[in-house]
């Protein structure tokens, strides 16, 4: 039975069927690469899904179906262009975020200095309030004594 399986899998009919399948894939790929950018990206995702085992294509089939390779090259180029575009945007955002972080750090430092100044002011205000209260009490005592008419 094994010999028959091998003969069926390697038969001329099986190879012809495989050739028709690759030709259909080539036609599908050619159509997909003529679509808009979003659909081209989707085509790349379909290729990347692994549903088609390209590694199983023979060298002969790859030479015979060069349009398939051209379609894969087009989607590869499209994906590289999109990657470069988004990578560039990310680089710009990194620069922007780095600048904003630097500005934020400076703001925090400035705010920290301002907050420290506020805390020092609060401490001084409290100290001056205590001192004022004590001195006021002393003054009032002395004034009261000075205004007190003693019968001495």
C-alpha positions, 0 to 999 in steps of 0.5 A: 500500500505504501508503494501505491501512496508514493506513486499517487503522490508522485504521479504525473496527475498529482504534479499537474494538480500541484502546478494548477494550484500554484498557478491559481495562487500566482493569479490570486497573488497578482490580483491582490497586489493590484489593490489598495494599500490596506488590502495589500497589507491584508494580503501580506498578513494572509501570506504571513499566516503560513496557510501556504507552505511556500517552503514546499514549492520546488525550485522548478516551480519557483522558476516557472511561476516568476509572477508569484515571486514578483507579487510577493516582492511587491507586497514585501516592498509595500510592507517595508515602506509601511514599516519605515513610515511607522518606524519614522513616526515612532522615532519622531514621537520618541524625540517629542516624548523625550523633549516633553519629558525633559520639559516635564522634569524641568517643570517638576524641578521648578515646581519643586523649588516653588513648592519648597519655597511655599513650605519655607514660607509656611514655616516662616509664617507659622514661626512669625505668627508664634513670635508675633503672638508672644511679643503681642502678649508681652506688649499687652502686658507691659502696656497694661502695666504701664497704663495701670495706675498703681497706688504705690 
